[in-house]
Structures are given as structure tokens and as C-alpha cells.
């Protein structure tokens, strides 16, 4: 099989405006296990939205963007439902910024020969594929942004703000979490910023 045989069916981001999930979430309240907890969490979140003095911090872990949930977060930003984001570097850099540059995540399978994927320069996120060569471009873009900044320590919030500024100025990533957060003034913190693909871009010396 060739590289294109693996990278052909793209992950599509769910559009939460296309349907009303309220009846389903309400039904969860009378079910069991985590369904009931999800209904309870939805009620608590609704209370937070109603409270004017409440600061809402959205924490992101796992591979949410590559799984197709990017647009959910973007809509939350656009509708003033988030004040702060705290996330893993994977969601913000390897996935959101990666897609903002024009690249895609692809539908895959965990039941595949990883050695074959390695030889084809394909990275696997459980049942999702990305092109390693495109990820290298993402890393190099991080390097370019870093090299445009004045030499001093930067917090993750400051650097991600620069990433959002870069996307806006380049006219890229209209539906990006980073760009929307930048344009709406919502800070993004990544506590382990170098523990993701961005780390490669940050340590490569200026050419």
C-alpha cells in the first residue's frame, strides 16, 4: 500500500449547531454510570454560564481536535462560553495549529502495522493518521515564529498568542481554536508546552 492509500478519508468536525442535544442530555439524567454524571456536568456548566462573576476555565486533554471536536470548542469561544483554556500541547499545537496550516487528520485503524506506517512517514493517534512530513512543516513554522520574537523568556500563553497572531496575519485557520482565542482575547495556557511537537521547533537553532 502507498501513502495515499492511508491518507484519503479525512476526519470531519462535528457541527453542534446542526442539532439540539438537549433532550438527549436531559434523558441521561435518569440513566446510569457516566451518563448521569454528564447530565450533572451539563447543569453545572449552565449554572456557570448564568453566573456573571464566574470565570469559566476549559481544560482539554486527550486527542480532542484529531477526534473531530475542534468546531465545538470554536463555537464555545465565539459564543463567549469560555474565559480561559488550559490544554495539552497536543491539542493546541500538533492538532489545532497543524490543521490551521491547512493539513488534515485522517480516518485510520489501530489494527495496522506500525512499522509500515513508519516507513511511509505516517503518524498514528490510535485510529487516526497524520502525515509526518506535514507535521515537520508545523514544527518548522513554530521555529519561524520563535525566531521572529525578541530573545527573552515567554510563557505558553504569550507564545500561543503569537501563534494566533501569525495565523491571523497569514489569513489562515479561520476555524482554529488558537486564532479564535487570539482574536477574542481568550488566553490559552499549555503547562507542558515543550512536551509536544512544538518542542522540536523551539530547540532547532535559527538558520
Backbone as CSV, one residue per row, in Angstrom:
resi,resn,N_x,N_y,N_z,CA_x,CA_y,CA_z,C_x,C_y,C_z
1,UNK,0.833,-1.191,0.000,0.000,0.000,0.000,0.877,1.254,0.000
2,UNK,0.401,2.287,-0.674,1.123,3.542,-0.745,0.589,4.519,0.301
3,UNK,1.286,5.624,0.471,0.920,6.616,1.483,-0.501,7.144,1.276
4,UNK,-0.838,7.400,0.027,-2.166,7.933,-0.282,-3.290,6.950,0.038
5,UNK,-2.966,5.674,0.100,-3.971,4.665,0.450,-4.399,4.798,1.912
6,UNK,-3.502,5.300,2.737,-3.810,5.504,4.154,-4.419,6.883,4.406
7,UNK,-3.918,7.880,3.685,-4.338,9.260,3.916,-5.354,9.686,2.865
8,UNK,-6.586,9.197,2.996,-7.593,9.521,1.987,-8.926,9.972,2.578
9,UNK,-9.344,9.409,3.725,-10.637,9.764,4.324,-10.397,10.678,5.519
10,UNK,-10.798,11.940,5.390,-10.488,12.926,6.419,-11.475,12.882,7.590
11,UNK,-10.961,13.249,8.760,-11.810,13.427,9.932,-12.657,14.686,9.730
12,UNK,-13.954,14.589,9.942,-14.864,15.732,9.794,-15.285,16.213,11.183
13,UNK,-15.161,17.504,11.433,-15.508,18.058,12.746,-17.025,18.192,12.899
14,UNK,-17.519,17.737,14.032,-18.957,17.759,14.281,-19.449,19.200,14.414
15,UNK,-20.617,19.475,13.855,-21.230,20.808,13.902,-22.354,20.773,14.942
16,UNK,-22.114,21.336,16.122,-23.117,21.270,17.189,-24.314,22.180,16.916
17,UNK,-24.206,23.063,15.911,-25.347,23.908,15.549,-26.351,23.163,14.693
18,UNK,-25.973,21.990,14.198,-26.819,21.247,13.264,-27.923,20.451,13.959
19,UNK,-27.874,20.348,15.288,-28.877,19.571,16.006,-28.975,20.066,17.446
20,UNK,-30.056,19.679,18.120,-30.262,20.050,19.521,-30.054,18.814,20.397
21,UNK,-28.971,18.819,21.162,-28.634,17.666,22.001,-29.291,17.740,23.375
22,UNK,-30.040,18.809,23.650,-30.621,18.999,24.981,-31.500,17.836,25.432
23,UNK,-32.439,17.344,24.614,-33.275,16.221,25.071,-32.457,14.979,25.427
24,UNK,-31.408,14.712,24.667,-30.574,13.549,24.947,-29.837,13.711,26.270
25,UNK,-29.250,14.897,26.492,-28.536,15.148,27.748,-29.493,15.080,28.931
26,UNK,-30.699,15.621,28.759,-31.697,15.557,29.835,-32.087,14.111,30.128
27,UNK,-32.162,13.291,29.104,-32.503,11.877,29.297,-31.409,11.147,30.059
28,UNK,-30.162,11.567,29.860,-29.037,10.958,30.569,-29.202,11.046,32.092
29,UNK,-29.915,12.076,32.548,-30.061,12.308,33.984,-30.743,11.137,34.697
30,UNK,-31.553,10.371,33.967,-32.278,9.254,34.567,-31.694,7.905,34.160
31,UNK,-30.459,7.945,33.664,-29.775,6.702,33.288,-28.724,6.366,34.353
32,UNK,-27.666,5.676,33.986,-26.698,5.245,34.985,-25.268,5.532,34.543
33,UNK,-24.329,5.246,35.463,-22.898,5.393,35.226,-22.551,6.817,34.775
34,UNK,-21.709,6.953,33.761,-21.225,8.281,33.377,-22.277,9.120,32.651
35,UNK,-23.333,8.508,32.160,-24.380,9.301,31.508,-24.997,10.271,32.507
36,UNK,-25.243,9.800,33.723,-25.827,10.659,34.754,-24.843,11.764,35.164
37,UNK,-23.566,11.422,35.213,-22.559,12.432,35.529,-22.459,13.489,34.443
38,UNK,-22.625,13.065,33.199,-22.580,14.016,32.090,-23.742,14.999,32.178
39,UNK,-24.934,14.501,32.504,-26.093,15.378,32.668,-25.864,16.357,33.817
40,UNK,-25.284,15.867,34.900,-24.986,16.735,36.053,-23.964,17.798,35.662
41,UNK,-22.939,17.405,34.918,-21.925,18.358,34.473,-22.532,19.427,33.570
42,UNK,-23.455,19.038,32.712,-24.112,19.996,31.820,-24.906,21.024,32.628
43,UNK,-25.561,20.578,33.694,-26.324,21.501,34.540,-25.393,22.481,35.264
44,UNK,-24.279,21.953,35.767,-23.317,22.807,36.458,-22.746,23.838,35.501
45,UNK,-22.439,23.406,34.271,-21.895,24.329,33.280,-22.914,25.409,32.935
46,UNK,-24.188,25.028,32.837,-25.241,26.009,32.563,-25.331,27.028,33.696
47,UNK,-25.172,26.565,34.926,-25.163,27.477,36.075,-23.982,28.440,35.982
48,UNK,-22.837,27.951,35.535,-21.655,28.794,35.371,-21.900,29.882,34.331
49,UNK,-22.573,29.514,33.243,-22.862,30.487,32.188,-23.815,31.578,32.661
50,UNK,-24.704,31.224,33.581,-25.667,32.194,34.104,-25.041,33.124,35.143
51,UNK,-23.958,32.693,35.767,-23.307,33.476,36.816,-22.343,34.487,36.200
52,UNK,-22.648,35.760,36.329,-21.859,36.806,35.675,-20.455,36.938,36.260
53,UNK,-20.269,36.594,37.512,-18.964,36.734,38.149,-18.147,35.446,38.123
54,UNK,-18.575,34.485,37.333,-17.898,33.191,37.273,-16.897,33.172,36.109
55,UNK,-15.663,32.788,36.406,-14.655,32.615,35.367,-14.658,31.161,34.919
56,UNK,-14.901,30.934,33.648,-15.011,29.573,33.124,-13.700,29.164,32.476
57,UNK,-13.086,28.142,33.053,-11.832,27.606,32.519,-12.109,26.262,31.867
58,UNK,-11.813,26.163,30.594,-11.984,24.908,29.863,-10.655,24.176,29.839
59,UNK,-10.629,22.966,30.363,-9.405,22.169,30.341,-9.547,21.074,29.290
60,UNK,-8.506,20.899,28.492,-8.533,19.948,27.387,-7.414,18.931,27.539
61,UNK,-7.758,17.665,27.440,-6.765,16.589,27.458,-7.173,15.556,26.415
62,UNK,-6.266,14.637,26.140,-6.569,13.653,25.109,-6.442,14.256,23.723
63,UNK,-6.916,13.543,22.727,-6.818,13.991,21.333,-8.177,14.445,20.835
64,UNK,-8.628,15.580,21.320,-9.981,16.058,21.010,-10.092,16.634,19.601
65,UNK,-9.098,17.409,19.188,-9.154,18.025,17.861,-9.042,16.961,16.774
66,UNK,-8.104,16.046,16.927,-7.946,14.991,15.922,-9.164,14.071,15.874
67,UNK,-9.942,14.045,16.965,-11.137,13.203,17.015,-12.349,13.855,16.360
68,UNK,-12.245,15.145,16.025,-13.343,15.820,15.338,-14.145,16.769,16.202
69,UNK,-13.574,17.252,17.316,-14.320,18.123,18.235,-13.848,19.582,18.202
70,UNK,-12.998,19.924,17.245,-12.472,21.288,17.185,-13.569,22.337,17.093
71,UNK,-14.557,22.096,16.229,-15.584,23.102,15.992,-16.450,23.344,17.222
72,UNK,-16.580,22.329,18.077,-17.325,22.503,19.329,-16.653,23.571,20.184
73,UNK,-15.326,23.477,20.310,-14.573,24.435,21.123,-14.599,25.819,20.491
74,UNK,-14.487,25.883,19.171,-14.524,27.168,18.472,-15.871,27.856,18.680
75,UNK,-16.964,27.095,18.604,-18.286,27.687,18.822,-18.444,28.175,20.259
76,UNK,-17.856,27.461,21.211,-17.891,27.906,22.602,-17.152,29.232,22.752
77,UNK,-16.030,29.379,22.070,-15.283,30.634,22.097,-16.104,31.767,21.491
78,UNK,-16.673,31.506,20.325,-17.413,32.551,19.611,-18.672,32.990,20.341
79,UNK,-19.191,32.127,21.205,-20.408,32.450,21.942,-20.123,32.834,23.392
80,UNK,-18.885,33.232,23.652,-18.495,33.747,24.967,-18.791,32.755,26.092
81,UNK,-18.496,31.490,25.861,-18.757,30.446,26.842,-17.484,29.966,27.525
82,UNK,-16.341,30.581,27.186,-15.049,30.213,27.752,-14.270,31.484,28.062
83,UNK,-13.658,31.537,29.242,-12.812,32.677,29.603,-11.327,32.347,29.516
84,UNK,-10.980,31.098,29.775,-9.588,30.651,29.781,-9.539,29.203,29.282
85,UNK,-8.492,28.855,28.547,-8.276,27.470,28.132,-6.949,26.983,28.708
86,UNK,-6.972,25.807,29.313,-5.763,25.131,29.773,-5.741,23.785,29.063
87,UNK,-4.679,23.511,28.321,-4.694,22.346,27.442,-3.342,21.644,27.372
88,UNK,-3.386,20.431,26.875,-2.159,19.748,26.490,-1.618,20.404,25.227
89,UNK,-0.318,20.246,25.006,0.267,20.792,23.793,-0.216,20.088,22.545
90,UNK,-0.571,18.815,22.675,-1.013,18.041,21.511,-2.249,18.665,20.875
91,UNK,-3.250,18.978,21.680,-4.471,19.567,21.141,-4.213,20.913,20.474
92,UNK,-3.367,21.720,21.090,-3.154,23.080,20.608,-2.178,23.140,19.432
93,UNK,-1.066,22.435,19.529,-0.021,22.537,18.501,-0.152,21.453,17.437
94,UNK,-0.004,20.194,17.856,0.034,19.089,16.896,-1.275,18.904,16.150
95,UNK,-2.348,19.423,16.704,-3.654,19.175,16.094,-4.321,20.463,15.599
96,UNK,-4.576,21.431,16.486,-5.263,22.645,16.032,-4.383,23.501,15.118
97,UNK,-3.178,23.825,15.562,-2.288,24.641,14.729,-1.933,23.907,13.444
98,UNK,-1.750,22.607,13.555,-1.477,21.740,12.401,-2.580,21.885,11.360
99,UNK,-3.848,21.807,11.788,-4.970,21.951,10.852,-5.092,23.388,10.355
100,UNK,-4.750,24.354,11.208,-4.840,25.757,10.805,-3.900,26.062,9.645
101,UNK,-2.830,25.301,9.544,-1.879,25.481,8.438,-2.373,24.832,7.150
102,UNK,-3.522,24.156,7.230,-4.126,23.562,6.033,-4.043,22.058,5.947
103,UNK,-3.533,21.426,6.989,-3.376,19.975,6.971,-4.564,19.279,7.622
104,UNK,-4.644,17.958,7.456,-5.812,17.198,7.899,-5.424,16.007,8.769
105,UNK,-6.395,15.550,9.540,-6.302,14.252,10.209,-7.143,13.274,9.390
106,UNK,-6.711,12.034,9.358,-7.372,11.046,8.509,-7.887,9.857,9.327
107,UNK,-8.992,9.298,8.857,-9.574,8.118,9.487,-8.635,6.926,9.271
108,UNK,-8.296,6.248,10.368,-7.398,5.104,10.274,-7.912,3.939,11.098
109,UNK,-7.002,3.130,11.577,-7.343,1.977,12.405,-6.164,1.656,13.309
110,UNK,-6.419,1.190,14.530,-5.306,0.768,15.391,-4.738,-0.592,14.976
111,UNK,-5.480,-1.297,14.133,-5.063,-2.632,13.698,-4.270,-2.541,12.390
112,UNK,-3.077,-2.011,12.513,-2.237,-1.767,11.343,-0.786,-1.999,11.742
113,UNK,0.042,-2.285,10.782,1.464,-2.496,11.025,2.140,-1.134,11.204
114,UNK,2.510,-0.824,12.437,3.111,0.483,12.705,4.467,0.649,12.021
115,UNK,5.149,-0.434,11.784,6.419,-0.344,11.068,6.191,0.126,9.630
116,UNK,5.093,-0.343,9.040,4.749,0.100,7.684,4.426,1.590,7.679
117,UNK,3.680,2.031,8.692,3.360,3.460,8.792,4.637,4.280,8.959
118,UNK,5.551,3.770,9.758,6.821,4.482,9.979,7.575,4.641,8.670
119,UNK,7.603,3.598,7.882,8.319,3.648,6.604,7.674,4.628,5.625
120,UNK,6.374,4.831,5.778,5.639,5.759,4.911,5.558,7.167,5.498
121,UNK,6.179,7.369,6.665,6.150,8.670,7.354,4.719,9.083,7.691
122,UNK,3.992,8.130,8.292,2.632,8.392,8.767,2.610,8.197,10.278
123,UNK,2.088,9.187,11.005,1.939,9.081,12.454,0.525,8.610,12.773
124,UNK,0.404,7.801,13.825,-0.911,7.276,14.210,-1.295,7.768,15.598
125,UNK,-2.490,8.321,15.719,-3.085,8.677,17.005,-4.261,7.711,17.203
126,UNK,-3.997,6.571,17.794,-4.937,5.459,17.919,-5.510,5.083,16.549
127,UNK,-6.721,5.555,16.208,-7.304,5.191,14.916,-7.348,6.374,13.959
128,UNK,-6.387,7.278,14.127,-6.305,8.472,13.291,-4.888,8.602,12.748
129,UNK,-4.764,9.042,11.502,-3.449,9.197,10.877,-3.168,10.670,10.570
130,UNK,-1.887,11.030,10.607,-1.446,12.321,10.073,-0.155,12.101,9.302
131,UNK,0.124,13.013,8.398,1.316,12.940,7.562,2.497,13.511,8.342
132,UNK,3.501,12.697,8.597,4.690,13.129,9.351,5.411,14.273,8.652
133,UNK,5.429,14.255,7.322,6.093,15.323,6.577,5.391,16.660,6.796
134,UNK,4.062,16.625,6.899,3.305,17.848,7.168,3.516,18.306,8.607
135,UNK,3.650,17.354,9.524,3.912,17.709,10.919,5.268,18.403,11.050
136,UNK,6.234,18.007,10.228,7.537,18.668,10.233,7.416,20.124,9.789
137,UNK,6.506,20.391,8.846,6.261,21.770,8.424,5.666,22.563,9.580
138,UNK,4.782,21.921,10.326,4.181,22.548,11.505,5.269,22.900,12.514
139,UNK,6.168,21.949,12.760,7.277,22.191,13.686,8.148,23.350,13.211
140,UNK,8.413,23.384,11.918,9.270,24.433,11.369,8.591,25.796,11.453
141,UNK,7.268,25.813,11.352,6.537,27.078,11.488,6.662,27.594,12.917
142,UNK,6.638,26.692,13.887,6.865,27.082,15.278,8.257,27.713,15.407
143,UNK,9.253,27.116,14.738,10.611,27.662,14.754,10.636,29.065,14.165
144,UNK,9.920,29.263,13.059,9.896,30.578,12.416,9.279,31.628,13.332
145,UNK,8.189,31.265,13.998,7.539,32.207,14.915,8.473,32.555,16.062
146,UNK,9.137,31.535,16.619,10.061,31.759,17.732,11.199,32.692,17.311
147,UNK,11.692,32.519,16.101,12.814,33.331,15.633,12.419,34.773,15.335
148,UNK,11.127,35.049,15.202,10.669,36.417,14.961,10.529,37.215,16.257
149,UNK,10.613,36.528,17.406,10.396,37.187,18.694,11.688,37.697,19.299
150,UNK,11.557,38.707,20.114,12.714,39.215,20.850,13.200,38.141,21.821
151,UNK,14.502,37.974,21.972,15.028,36.927,22.861,14.794,37.230,24.342
152,UNK,13.849,36.515,24.934,13.537,36.603,26.363,12.659,35.409,26.706
153,UNK,12.476,35.119,27.976,11.560,34.020,28.340,10.116,34.374,27.968
154,UNK,9.382,33.393,27.463,7.969,33.575,27.125,7.154,32.504,27.842
155,UNK,6.012,32.906,28.364,5.082,31.925,28.925,4.371,31.233,27.770
156,UNK,3.751,30.101,28.044,2.989,29.420,26.995,1.873,30.319,26.482
157,UNK,1.243,31.071,27.382,0.171,31.984,26.955,0.688,33.006,25.956
158,UNK,1.845,33.575,26.236,2.409,34.589,25.340,2.754,33.996,23.980
159,UNK,3.369,32.817,23.999,3.797,32.231,22.726,2.595,31.804,21.888
160,UNK,1.576,31.226,22.518,0.390,30.811,21.767,-0.344,32.029,21.229
161,UNK,-0.301,33.148,21.957,-0.865,34.395,21.443,-0.139,34.790,20.147
162,UNK,1.183,34.613,20.109,1.957,34.907,18.900,1.579,33.957,17.763
163,UNK,1.269,32.712,18.100,0.819,31.754,17.095,-0.518,32.203,16.500
164,UNK,-1.419,32.679,17.362,-2.707,33.178,16.886,-2.536,34.408,16.011
165,UNK,-1.636,35.283,16.421,-1.336,36.487,15.630,-0.796,36.105,14.260
166,UNK,0.091,35.109,14.235,0.662,34.630,12.966,-0.443,34.127,12.038
167,UNK,-1.358,33.320,12.572,-2.446,32.778,11.748,-3.324,33.891,11.202
168,UNK,-3.639,34.867,12.051,-4.496,35.979,11.625,-3.821,36.792,10.523
169,UNK,-2.544,37.079,10.698,-1.821,37.880,9.711,-1.629,37.129,8.401
170,UNK,-1.522,35.804,8.486,-1.348,34.987,7.281,-2.686,34.621,6.637
171,UNK,-3.786,34.967,7.303,-5.107,34.621,6.779,-5.384,33.136,6.809
172,UNK,-4.849,32.454,7.817,-5.008,31.006,7.925,-5.799,30.634,9.181
173,UNK,-6.424,29.467,9.134,-7.063,28.927,10.327,-8.264,29.702,10.828
174,UNK,-9.160,30.065,9.934,-10.353,30.812,10.354,-11.132,30.067,11.434
175,UNK,-11.147,28.747,11.367,-11.845,27.932,12.352,-10.885,27.303,13.361
176,UNK,-9.757,27.935,13.578,-8.768,27.438,14.527,-9.090,27.900,15.944
177,UNK,-8.857,27.027,16.913,-9.016,27.399,18.317,-8.040,28.524,18.663
178,UNK,-6.787,28.358,18.233,-5.757,29.346,18.544,-6.105,30.718,17.973
179,UNK,-6.490,30.758,16.696,-6.793,32.049,16.082,-8.018,32.693,16.711
180,UNK,-9.077,31.930,16.954,-10.276,32.494,17.559,-10.007,32.990,18.968
181,UNK,-9.208,32.237,19.732,-8.860,32.671,21.081,-8.050,33.963,21.033
182,UNK,-7.140,34.062,20.081,-6.338,35.279,19.894,-7.232,36.472,19.568
183,UNK,-8.136,36.284,18.615,-8.984,37.398,18.178,-10.011,37.796,19.228
184,UNK,-10.392,36.863,20.098,-11.398,37.147,21.125,-10.779,37.458,22.487
185,UNK,-9.452,37.423,22.563,-8.785,37.767,23.813,-8.889,36.713,24.900
186,UNK,-9.023,35.448,24.503,-9.101,34.344,25.472,-7.719,33.713,25.605
187,UNK,-7.105,33.750,26.792,-5.764,33.177,26.944,-5.772,31.656,26.914
188,UNK,-4.725,31.089,26.335,-4.535,29.635,26.317,-3.230,29.317,27.045
189,UNK,-3.311,28.445,28.019,-2.140,28.003,28.758,-1.860,26.537,28.453
190,UNK,-0.612,26.210,28.183,-0.183,24.821,27.997,0.952,24.570,28.989
191,UNK,0.664,23.969,30.132,1.680,23.797,31.181,2.933,23.064,30.721
192,UNK,2.790,22.056,29.866,3.950,21.302,29.371,4.118,21.581,27.882
193,UNK,4.372,22.833,27.557,4.374,23.272,26.158,5.427,22.556,25.319
194,UNK,6.596,22.302,25.899,7.659,21.653,25.121,7.439,20.150,24.974
195,UNK,6.450,19.617,25.708,6.178,18.173,25.652,5.168,17.871,24.550
196,UNK,5.416,18.410,23.387,4.574,18.155,22.210,5.440,18.474,21.002
197,UNK,4.861,18.465,19.857,5.628,18.705,18.638,6.304,20.069,18.636
198,UNK,5.745,21.036,19.365,6.338,22.369,19.418,7.756,22.333,19.943
199,UNK,8.052,21.342,20.781,9.393,21.239,21.345,10.473,21.138,20.286
200,UNK,10.170,20.444,19.187,11.160,20.324,18.099,11.425,21.676,17.454
201,UNK,10.355,22.429,17.221,10.515,23.733,16.605,11.245,24.717,17.489
202,UNK,11.113,24.564,18.809,11.734,25.505,19.732,13.223,25.250,19.942
203,UNK,13.653,24.018,19.773,15.062,23.699,20.037,15.940,23.750,18.787
204,UNK,15.306,23.784,17.611,16.103,23.857,16.379,16.694,25.258,16.262
205,UNK,18.007,25.385,16.084,18.639,26.716,16.005,18.202,27.466,14.751
206,UNK,18.256,28.760,14.837,17.909,29.607,13.685,18.870,29.338,12.544
207,UNK,18.319,29.289,11.333,19.155,29.004,10.162,19.736,30.290,9.590
